[in-house]
Amino acid sequence: MRETQISAPIVHSTFNTDRYEYLIITVEPGDSIKAARQRLGEHAEYGKWELSRTVILYGGRRRYWLRRRIMKVVKTTQFI
């Protein structure tokens, strides 16, 4: 099982409604589907990831795209 994380490009705009970071989990044909489902559940529960896409590739390889919203934190107080 292999994990790859992709961050969203840095764009300076006032509307950040479509900014996500992605985590791609690739499961090889010999890997356990049960273990892959456990891994997806752990990422969803503890990392606040949601399942965006699932693909079964030729040869039995499975690829899962998880995403989570990037939230920009704005400072509420300014110190002089």
Secondary structure as UniProt FT lines:
FT   STRAND          2..6
FT   TURN            17..18
FT   STRAND          20..27
FT   TURN            29..30
FT   HELIX           33..47
FT   STRAND          50..56
FT   HELIX           58..60
FT   STRAND          62..69
//
